[in-house]
Amino acid sequence: MDDFDEDLFEEGDEYLERRYMEEQALLEADDNEGDDGAFRPADASFANVSDQAGSSDNGPACPICSISLKGINEQDAGVHVNNCLDGNPTPLPEPKIPQPPPPVEATTKPEAGIAHPNQFRKPNRAPKPGQASPFTFGQQAGSGGSAFNKLMSGHAEDAAWAEAAASEHASRGKPSYQRTCPFYKILPGLFICVDAFRYGAVEGCQAYFLSHFHSDHYVGLTSSWSHGPIYCSKVTANLVRQQLRVDPKYVVGLEFEQTVDVPGTKGVKMTMISANHCPGSSLFLFEKVVGKKTNGEPRLQRILHCGDFRACRMHVQHPLLIPDVQDQLSGKSKEQKIDVCYLDTTYLNPKYSFPSQENVIKACADMCVSLSKHSVDDSDGWEQMKKQRAGEGMAKFIRKESQPEIKQEPADEGEMEDLKLGKNPHGRGRLLVIVGTYSIGKERICLGIARALNSKIYAPPTKQRIVAALEDPELDALMTSDPRAAQVHMTPLFEIRADTLDDYLKDYFPHFTRAVGFRPSGWNYRPPTSRFTDSPTVQTVLHSENWKSGFSMRDLVPQRGSTSRASCFGVPYSEHSSFRELTMFCCALRIEKIIPTVNVGSKKGRERMKWWCERWLAERRKNGLYKLPEDGSW
């Protein structure tokens, strides 16, 4: 991993989620803070930013423990939230009593007892110029194609990336008006920014797009937003209004697969495509006429912004993305290009060619069904798998100890001792399944396990409020507010650890006597030793059977610290594209230019990603477009 910037990801996806949750919490705290340093309870709260976002009628609340933060200053509130995230909650100081605001100069004197409407309004700041883009889009193909021009453009691109990384590092902790929006969040010539809310108003931007409701994409978007319209899917719009309390007049919820004109952009049309990421996540296809072809036809510039996505057959076969289309007038086939693709490069590293979501969900669901049986059954899949893993000679030991990988620990309560797996003559008791989730995301694995167990799904009230905004009838029907009525529980991903599951189980004992926890993340994946991940050929990645990762119960290994009654599993379930899926996506479509949007802070990481993008382009030129398997696989 010498070529990959893993400093930000050493703890997995949840590390990023926590980092941006903390930043968003402080931004909202600042948004709600008056001149006296105390929160204004009428505005948005901390409750809008976490996986378990709480909403209080009495003012802002801690997103983890839901304690009221009314009257607490920004610094004390931030310390409390961070400590809660680390599992060490600290008491809050006594809240300050807000002092009367200073008098406000006005042309007309307000009536007695009525606050001036501008009393708590922050000053409007002029839009700040974004970073200049090193790219020039919309030119005729082949123009300026000399070796010198290509060399100079390469130097300009490298300099722009270095400048963007340095600016991001220098602006950590600074307010939005002191940040410069990097070029890769601005679509040059289109007057559009995507997922750029932490930079405030960007000069020249007429439309702000939000790809999905994850904190690293909406960070900076608070109730005081007034810089321009926010375009997103209807589900994302629901959450922006509900969780962040953004003024509805700025939030424009759009339908998937409908082409719309974007006001103020001089002719840009946009079509929103499902990103196959989290609920409401979107790919944005922007199209604009930028001149004429040599034959007099209008030349269309087409830019695809992927936000976060998991590439699939649906994307490669989408009518607006497929590489060849039939001309409606002549009936002849013609090429369909994507001039620029802003690509989610979260896992652009050969190490992370993880399995499909379907395989991981099935493996987890099958194990849960097996473990949910009232008594140990040697014929069930989980028992058979354990025998195969350990060898037939270990069968008796496995039956006695249940799992060779899991240490048997004495129960803290006498009655739990009798309920240990394989030692209770009256049965094993009831299994509780705990799945780590984000504010949104990971719903599919929860649904898959719940379907297999014929179970309801429990989440705390604040999480259920988020689920209700997702407009998913099946998920809504399975949700319950009674934790004992559901065998599947949702909890924040960073709270799922082997050493905390036993404590979670105790809260519901003896109704549930055993617990299994899942930490779903692509960072859990480890490639097989037979796979050569050091610079494989593109042909090998695309066609070798060894690169088509599978997953079954046999691959489920409990994490360190698991016990016989509470075991934790890290599973390679991801809502981002794997490395192989990125390779297939970029080799199957006519993409002229790829701009990475993730892991761009490291020069070595950027060079490695650029190297792969160039190899994909060379593969297409040499061997043609990648053709999807005819059997429907991906």
VOGU-3710 file (C-alpha; in Angstrom, 3 decimals, decimal comma):
1> mddfdedlfe> 0,000/0,000/0,000  2,955/2,331/-0,501  1,085/3,967/-3,369  -2,120/4,680/-1,507  -2,951/7,454/0,919  -4,479/5,438/3,741  -3,857/7,856/6,585  -7,453/9,073/6,387  -8,843/5,552/6,100  -6,898/3,582/8,678
11> egdeylerry> -10,093/3,025/10,665  -12,328/2,498/7,634  -15,348/4,380/6,340  -16,603/5,171/9,808  -13,479/7,234/10,487  -14,391/9,594/7,651  -17,998/9,690/8,792  -16,961/10,662/12,308  -14,516/13,300/11,098  -17,087/15,054/8,942
21> meeqallead> -19,800/14,648/11,598  -17,577/16,538/14,021  -16,890/19,297/11,495  -20,575/19,586/10,593  -21,543/19,716/14,272  -19,191/22,630/14,861  -20,476/24,409/11,748  -24,053/24,057/12,924  -23,057/25,165/16,393  -21,506/28,286/14,897
31> dnegddgafr> -24,615/28,740/12,771  -26,783/28,719/15,901  -24,529/30,874/18,048  -25,390/34,461/18,846  -23,124/37,298/19,846  -23,254/36,132/23,471  -21,726/32,739/22,686  -24,880/30,756/23,499  -26,922/28,617/21,142  -30,157/29,962/19,670
41> padasfanvs> -32,638/27,138/20,230  -34,889/28,214/17,383  -32,312/27,233/14,779  -30,866/23,915/13,580  -29,095/21,694/16,072  -26,289/19,212/16,431  -29,016/16,626/16,082  -28,908/16,968/12,327  -25,519/15,473/11,644  -25,055/11,973/13,004
51> dqagssdngp> -26,138/8,424/12,397  -28,365/8,681/15,444  -29,298/12,307/14,883  -31,554/13,498/17,656  -34,123/16,248/17,349  -35,245/18,158/20,373  -38,019/20,677/20,648  -36,034/22,370/23,389  -33,029/23,221/21,266  -29,841/21,528/20,038
61> acpicsislk> -28,919/18,093/21,357  -25,849/15,852/21,338  -26,079/13,522/18,305  -24,808/10,557/20,353  -26,406/10,736/23,822  -29,214/13,204/22,931  -28,526/15,385/25,976  -29,660/18,968/25,490  -26,967/21,456/24,477  -29,184/24,459/24,982
71> gineqdagvh> -27,163/27,381/26,318  -23,799/25,564/25,999  -21,064/27,391/24,119  -19,459/25,991/20,974  -16,209/24,825/22,578  -17,855/22,925/25,446  -20,425/21,403/23,107  -17,693/20,278/20,689  -15,688/18,648/23,492  -18,772/16,819/24,720
81> vnncldgnpt> -19,708/15,515/21,238  -16,153/14,334/20,516  -15,966/12,524/23,860  -19,307/10,849/23,194  -18,012/9,691/19,807  -15,035/8,144/21,610  -17,330/6,343/24,061  -16,317/8,510/27,071  -19,174/10,975/27,634  -18,387/13,884/29,897
91> plpepkipqp> -20,817/16,045/31,894  -21,727/19,427/30,504  -21,030/22,693/32,334  -23,919/24,781/33,531  -25,394/26,603/30,526  -24,821/30,290/30,242  -27,797/32,567/30,607  -28,134/34,475/27,338  -27,625/38,201/27,705  -29,879/40,662/25,926
101> pppveattkp> -28,561/41,374/22,430  -27,014/44,772/21,742  -29,274/47,330/20,137  -29,522/47,148/16,355  -29,395/50,285/14,268  -32,400/50,539/12,005  -33,943/53,166/9,808  -37,225/52,703/11,648  -37,519/51,971/15,318  -38,990/48,505/15,992
111> eagiahpnqf> -42,069/48,200/18,122  -41,525/47,559/21,804  -40,977/43,884/22,657  -40,418/42,818/19,043  -36,930/41,710/17,956  -35,508/43,288/14,841  -35,533/40,753/11,967  -31,783/41,239/11,392  -30,925/40,830/15,055  -29,288/37,397/14,731
121> rkpnrapkpg> -28,487/37,477/11,017  -24,858/36,979/10,076  -23,344/39,308/7,511  -23,694/38,288/3,897  -20,269/37,740/2,402  -19,402/38,178/-1,236  -18,884/34,937/-3,188  -15,259/33,875/-3,238  -13,519/32,845/-6,480  -12,879/29,135/-6,776
131> qaspftfgqq> -9,586/27,617/-7,838  -8,915/27,996/-11,554  -9,310/24,753/-13,477  -6,300/23,375/-15,385  -8,671/21,810/-17,913  -10,243/23,411/-20,953  -13,416/21,607/-21,914  -15,561/22,114/-24,959  -12,759/22,386/-27,517  -12,820/20,523/-30,793
141> agsggsafnk> -11,180/17,138/-30,631  -7,600/17,283/-31,752  -7,143/21,033/-31,213  -3,987/22,031/-29,408  -2,718/18,484/-29,574  0,994/19,155/-30,020  3,461/17,394/-27,768  4,444/20,736/-26,226  0,841/21,638/-25,409  0,232/18,227/-23,875
151> lmsghaedaa> 3,385/18,546/-21,791  2,421/22,004/-20,553  -1,144/20,941/-19,805  0,224/18,039/-17,774  2,375/20,423/-15,744  -0,620/22,731/-15,206  -2,747/19,821/-14,024  -0,107/18,623/-11,567  0,317/22,155/-10,219  -3,442/22,549/-9,790
161> waeaaaseha> -3,713/19,303/-7,829  -0,803/20,324/-5,587  -2,363/23,745/-5,014  -5,745/22,201/-4,159  -4,202/19,765/-1,674  -2,148/22,475/0,001  -5,152/24,783/0,239  -7,316/22,061/1,769  -4,646/21,280/4,358  -4,123/24,940/5,243
171> srgkpsyqrt> -7,855/25,625/5,615  -8,620/22,882/8,135  -10,778/24,284/10,901  -11,381/27,584/9,092  -14,848/28,938/8,228  -16,227/28,587/4,707  -15,505/32,194/3,710  -11,789/31,544/4,277  -11,746/28,399/2,116  -11,142/28,219/-1,612
181> cpfykilpgl> -13,277/25,754/-3,545  -10,956/23,291/-5,352  -11,241/22,994/-9,131  -12,466/19,383/-9,049  -15,708/20,487/-7,392  -16,424/23,153/-10,020  -17,637/22,266/-13,507  -15,832/24,806/-15,741  -18,061/26,724/-18,099  -21,258/25,321/-16,569
191> ficvdafryg> -21,651/27,667/-13,537  -22,185/24,572/-11,364  -20,567/23,171/-8,209  -21,082/19,636/-6,880  -20,760/18,662/-3,194  -18,971/21,931/-2,418  -20,987/23,324/0,505  -18,079/23,702/2,906  -16,774/26,582/0,733  -19,852/28,777/1,030
201> avegcqayfl> -20,757/30,984/-1,931  -18,533/30,301/-4,963  -18,136/33,131/-7,448  -19,903/32,426/-10,738  -21,791/29,407/-9,385  -25,509/29,535/-10,193  -26,455/25,995/-9,125  -25,222/23,814/-6,263  -25,688/20,048/-6,632  -25,675/17,502/-3,775
211> shfhsdhyvg> -25,040/13,909/-4,856  -26,296/12,250/-1,644  -26,806/12,753/2,080  -23,485/11,674/3,562  -21,660/14,100/5,821  -18,470/14,238/3,735  -20,585/15,552/0,844  -23,051/17,900/2,561  -20,634/19,215/5,206  -21,032/23,000/5,437
221> ltsswshgpi> -24,723/22,951/4,521  -26,633/24,459/7,450  -29,915/26,217/8,148  -28,391/29,589/7,212  -27,678/28,537/3,609  -28,675/31,305/1,195  -26,110/31,109/-1,614  -28,261/29,537/-4,298  -30,512/26,609/-5,256  -29,533/23,103/-4,171
231> ycskvtanlv> -30,401/20,382/-6,707  -30,645/16,762/-5,553  -32,924/13,722/-5,531  -36,234/13,859/-3,687  -34,984/11,562/-0,912  -31,891/13,718/-0,399  -34,097/16,829/-0,443  -36,273/15,306/2,294  -33,214/14,819/4,493  -31,728/18,256/3,758
241> rqqlrvdpky> -34,960/19,924/4,855  -35,638/17,607/7,796  -32,163/17,040/9,237  -30,319/20,232/8,302  -33,375/22,534/8,323  -32,298/24,315/5,188  -34,898/26,789/3,966  -37,140/24,786/1,583  -37,043/27,591/-0,986  -33,408/26,666/-1,717
251> vvglefeqtv> -33,972/22,895/-1,991  -35,025/21,468/-5,373  -35,899/17,763/-5,337  -35,644/16,142/-8,769  -36,874/12,909/-10,321  -34,489/10,262/-11,622  -34,264/9,758/-15,396  -35,861/13,111/-16,253  -33,847/15,653/-18,236  -34,267/19,185/-16,887
261> dvpgtkgvkm> -32,915/22,629/-17,753  -30,689/24,161/-15,065  -31,578/27,861/-14,677  -28,763/30,419/-14,866  -26,300/28,075/-16,579  -26,729/29,241/-20,199  -28,245/26,091/-21,584  -27,088/23,238/-19,335  -29,395/20,227/-19,215  -29,089/17,615/-16,491
271> tmisanhcpg> -30,311/14,024/-16,141  -30,097/12,285/-12,771  -29,252/8,551/-12,676  -29,323/6,289/-9,626  -25,816/5,898/-8,180  -26,455/2,476/-6,561  -24,837/3,874/-3,400  -27,152/4,906/-0,548  -30,849/5,893/-0,746  -31,267/8,966/-2,936
281> sslflfekvv> -27,680/8,900/-4,228  -27,282/10,276/-7,741  -25,063/10,449/-10,774  -25,446/13,744/-12,646  -25,110/13,811/-16,429  -24,677/17,411/-17,599  -25,046/18,281/-21,277  -24,454/21,597/-23,029  -24,106/22,700/-26,658  -20,644/24,258/-27,012
291> gkktngeprl> -20,377/24,866/-30,742  -20,756/23,038/-34,025  -19,139/19,999/-35,572  -17,479/20,163/-38,977  -20,681/18,836/-40,542  -22,703/21,661/-39,000  -24,358/19,580/-36,277  -24,342/21,017/-32,751  -21,452/19,777/-30,640  -22,640/18,509/-27,274
301> qrilhcgdfr> -20,370/18,586/-24,238  -21,246/15,758/-21,843  -19,955/15,637/-18,256  -20,763/12,778/-15,870  -20,354/13,448/-12,147  -20,430/10,225/-10,150  -20,404/11,517/-6,570  -20,185/8,212/-4,678  -21,430/5,181/-6,584  -21,184/1,431/-7,010
311> acrmhvqhpl> -20,803/0,705/-10,703  -23,107/-1,995/-12,065  -24,569/-3,322/-15,326  -27,358/-0,743/-15,129  -24,812/2,062/-15,482  -22,935/0,556/-18,419  -26,200/-0,257/-20,211  -27,903/3,067/-19,495  -29,216/4,654/-22,739  -27,446/7,943/-21,996
321> lipdvqdqls> -24,111/6,288/-21,175  -23,774/3,323/-23,543  -20,855/3,752/-25,968  -22,874/3,226/-29,163  -26,401/4,402/-29,948  -28,652/4,212/-32,960  -29,364/7,433/-34,807  -33,122/7,974/-34,796  -33,165/9,493/-38,277  -30,698/7,392/-40,248
331> gkskeqkidv> -30,926/4,218/-38,179  -27,140/3,974/-38,220  -25,038/3,334/-35,149  -22,995/6,244/-33,838  -20,592/6,745/-30,972  -21,778/8,270/-27,700  -18,982/9,802/-25,647  -18,586/11,151/-22,144  -16,160/14,048/-22,423  -15,356/14,191/-18,709
341> cyldttylnp> -16,122/11,817/-15,835  -15,680/12,977/-12,238  -15,038/9,550/-10,734  -15,507/8,170/-7,221  -12,013/6,746/-6,707  -12,462/5,550/-3,116  -11,192/2,052/-3,955  -9,017/2,709/-6,984  -6,418/0,217/-5,821  -6,051/-3,427/-6,988
351> kysfpsqenv> -6,089/-4,575/-3,380  -9,802/-3,776/-3,120  -11,531/-5,983/-5,686  -14,092/-7,118/-3,149  -17,193/-9,278/-3,757  -20,674/-8,213/-4,754  -23,174/-6,963/-2,211  -25,467/-9,888/-3,032  -22,815/-12,482/-2,094  -21,964/-10,771/1,182
361> ikacadmcvs> -25,618/-10,325/2,171  -26,392/-13,968/1,419  -23,420/-15,198/3,466  -24,410/-13,080/6,468  -28,087/-14,018/6,176  -27,307/-17,744/5,848  -25,128/-17,654/8,954  -27,789/-15,805/10,941  -30,464/-18,314/9,910  -28,194/-21,176/10,972
371> lskhsvddsd> -27,340/-19,586/14,323  -30,989/-18,737/14,970  -31,944/-22,399/15,238  -33,126/-23,350/18,686  -30,566/-26,122/19,040  -27,255/-27,054/17,428  -27,858/-28,935/14,203  -24,887/-30,684/12,614  -26,625/-30,641/9,253  -26,953/-26,870/8,994
381> gweqmkkqra> -24,649/-24,781/6,829  -22,753/-23,021/9,612  -21,856/-26,289/11,371  -20,792/-27,852/8,079  -18,661/-24,840/7,265  -16,904/-25,034/10,633  -16,131/-28,676/10,066  -14,703/-27,971/6,638  -12,607/-25,100/7,955  -11,158/-26,942/10,909
391> gegmakfirk> -11,017/-30,410/9,394  -13,028/-33,498/10,209  -10,566/-34,445/12,910  -11,626/-31,347/14,868  -15,377/-32,041/14,660  -15,766/-33,130/18,280  -13,804/-30,136/19,518  -15,938/-27,793/17,422  -19,154/-29,299/18,768  -17,941/-28,879/22,308
401> esqpeikqep> -16,558/-25,400/22,007  -18,853/-24,151/19,204  -16,107/-22,146/17,483  -12,336/-22,683/17,525  -11,696/-19,021/16,675  -13,806/-17,696/19,522  -12,642/-17,893/23,094  -15,079/-19,207/25,692  -15,398/-16,710/28,516  -17,260/-17,175/31,791
411> adegemedlk> -20,631/-15,436/31,851  -21,034/-12,421/34,065  -24,397/-13,687/35,277  -25,063/-17,190/36,540  -28,142/-17,736/34,427  -26,242/-16,778/31,273  -23,749/-19,561/31,977  -26,429/-22,173/31,369  -27,349/-20,582/28,072  -23,929/-20,866/26,490
421> lgknphgrgr> -23,955/-22,167/22,961  -23,935/-25,969/22,987  -24,249/-26,252/26,771  -27,931/-25,553/27,298  -30,089/-28,714/27,102  -33,195/-26,568/26,579  -31,858/-24,752/23,512  -29,519/-21,958/22,564  -31,884/-19,071/23,206  -32,686/-16,243/20,820
431> llvivgtysi> -30,120/-14,585/18,548  -29,822/-10,803/18,220  -28,222/-9,430/15,026  -26,688/-5,954/15,229  -25,697/-4,217/11,979  -23,542/-1,092/11,785  -24,986/1,646/9,581  -24,457/5,287/8,656  -26,973/8,117/8,863  -28,148/6,509/5,637
441> gkericlgia> -26,537/3,543/3,942  -26,167/-0,200/4,651  -29,963/-0,625/4,541  -29,683/-3,476/2,010  -27,740/-5,755/4,338  -30,218/-5,061/7,150  -33,114/-5,855/4,826  -31,459/-9,026/3,529  -30,876/-10,432/7,019  -34,344/-9,373/8,205
451> ralnskiyap> -35,973/-11,110/5,229  -34,040/-14,318/5,915  -34,992/-14,291/9,602  -38,556/-13,087/8,927  -37,815/-10,356/11,448  -38,614/-6,727/12,115  -35,820/-4,117/12,255  -35,259/-1,851/15,247  -33,561/1,540/15,267  -33,727/4,354/17,840
461> ptkqrivaal> -36,439/6,999/17,243  -34,073/9,507/15,701  -32,758/6,927/13,224  -36,313/5,868/12,426  -37,110/9,471/11,591  -34,345/9,370/8,991  -35,583/6,030/7,647  -39,070/7,492/7,241  -37,642/10,128/4,888  -36,123/7,499/2,556
471> edpeldalmt> -39,464/6,667/0,905  -38,807/2,897/1,018  -42,117/1,037/1,597  -40,485/-2,331/2,395  -38,098/-0,828/4,933  -40,898/1,236/6,485  -43,032/-1,894/6,914  -40,235/-3,717/8,754  -39,283/-0,933/11,166  -40,399/-1,160/14,799
481> sdpraaqvhm> -39,868/1,007/17,865  -39,786/-2,039/20,166  -36,215/-3,430/20,348  -37,453/-6,778/21,692  -39,830/-7,214/18,751  -36,958/-7,137/16,244  -34,175/-9,661/15,805  -32,201/-7,148/13,688  -30,979/-3,876/15,208  -29,378/-0,900/13,466
491> tplfeiradt> -26,633/0,981/15,300  -23,866/3,439/14,269  -21,047/1,657/12,469  -18,341/2,996/14,757  -20,141/1,510/17,793  -19,894/-2,060/16,455  -16,916/-3,682/18,170  -16,393/-7,084/19,712  -15,827/-5,568/23,156  -19,109/-3,599/23,116
501> lddylkdyfp> -21,511/-6,254/21,780  -21,692/-8,099/25,092  -22,725/-4,909/26,891  -25,355/-4,283/24,209  -26,678/-7,818/24,656  -27,009/-7,425/28,417  -29,544/-4,650/27,929  -31,911/-7,170/26,308  -31,129/-10,308/28,312  -32,819/-12,773/28,762
511> hftravgfrp> -35,074/-12,009/25,777  -31,944/-12,332/23,596  -29,137/-14,586/24,820  -26,585/-14,370/21,993  -25,501/-11,571/19,655  -23,798/-11,341/16,280  -22,550/-7,987/15,031  -21,603/-6,975/11,487  -19,277/-4,145/10,476  -19,994/-3,757/6,739
521> sgwnyrppts> -17,176/-1,952/4,898  -15,025/-2,502/1,837  -11,956/-1,791/3,957  -12,502/-5,188/5,629  -11,571/-6,983/2,400  -8,309/-8,868/2,017  -7,486/-10,367/-1,409  -6,601/-14,049/-1,757  -2,894/-14,820/-1,695  -3,195/-16,320/-5,175
531> rftdsptvqt> -4,123/-12,940/-6,657  -1,246/-10,812/-7,896  -2,253/-7,240/-6,952  1,020/-5,509/-7,775  0,361/-3,899/-11,186  -1,790/-6,581/-12,814  -2,645/-6,143/-16,487  -6,017/-4,626/-17,319  -6,889/-7,761/-19,315  -6,252/-9,882/-16,212
541> vlhsenwksg> -8,451/-7,691/-14,029  -11,265/-7,783/-16,575  -11,217/-11,445/-17,571  -9,393/-13,596/-15,021  -11,626/-15,816/-12,870  -9,256/-15,182/-9,971  -10,373/-11,524/-9,967  -14,085/-12,353/-9,710  -14,298/-12,291/-5,942  -16,819/-14,556/-4,274
551> fsmrdlvpqr> -17,961/-14,672/-0,672  -19,652/-17,302/1,482  -20,096/-18,323/5,102  -16,648/-19,901/4,952  -15,165/-16,407/4,672  -16,854/-15,152/7,841  -14,196/-15,031/10,555  -14,919/-13,475/13,973  -12,835/-10,507/15,013  -10,488/-10,510/17,968
561> gstsrascfg> -12,311/-10,163/21,270  -15,388/-12,084/20,148  -16,889/-14,586/22,578  -19,302/-17,494/22,271  -22,273/-15,299/23,114  -21,219/-12,065/21,384  -19,179/-12,253/18,179  -18,304/-9,462/15,740  -17,622/-9,876/12,019  -16,066/-7,398/9,629
571> vpysehssfr> -17,635/-8,085/6,230  -16,566/-6,636/2,841  -19,943/-5,105/2,072  -19,404/-1,793/0,299  -21,565/0,818/-1,356  -18,604/2,070/-3,405  -17,258/0,511/-6,611  -14,562/-2,099/-6,195  -11,351/-1,754/-8,190  -12,509/-4,322/-10,737
581> eltmfccalr> -15,881/-2,612/-11,091  -14,165/0,734/-11,723  -12,015/-0,978/-14,356  -15,045/-2,518/-16,072  -16,984/0,758/-15,940  -14,193/2,850/-17,446  -13,248/0,252/-20,080  -16,859/-0,320/-21,194  -17,754/3,350/-21,793  -16,281/5,997/-24,098
591> iekiiptvnv> -14,846/8,259/-21,397  -12,340/10,777/-22,731  -11,121/12,305/-19,458  -11,283/11,040/-15,864  -10,979/13,398/-12,897  -10,697/11,600/-9,525  -12,613/13,042/-6,577  -11,459/10,835/-3,654  -7,972/10,256/-2,189  -6,654/13,316/-4,022
601> gskkgrermk> -4,676/14,753/-1,095  -1,591/12,605/-1,671  0,709/13,176/-4,651  1,689/9,518/-4,725  -1,973/8,479/-4,609  -2,886/10,892/-7,431  -0,050/9,627/-9,612  -1,106/6,032/-9,049  -4,729/6,790/-9,950  -3,669/8,753/-13,037
611> wwcerwlaer> -1,520/5,810/-14,097  -4,508/3,460/-13,921  -6,762/5,883/-15,824  -4,192/6,043/-18,609  -3,934/2,234/-18,689  -7,714/1,940/-19,036  -7,655/4,351/-21,983  -4,786/2,413/-23,594  -6,725/-0,831/-23,131  -9,734/0,594/-24,956
621> rknglyklpe> -7,562/1,823/-27,818  -5,769/-1,502/-28,172  -8,524/-4,057/-27,554  -11,691/-2,043/-27,965  -14,476/-1,523/-25,480  -15,019/-4,088/-22,738  -18,081/-6,207/-23,479  -20,263/-7,320/-20,590  -20,721/-11,095/-20,164  -23,776/-12,362/-21,988
631> dgsw> -24,878/-14,443/-18,998  -25,931/-11,267/-17,163  -23,103/-11,369/-14,628  -21,051/-8,345/-13,659
//
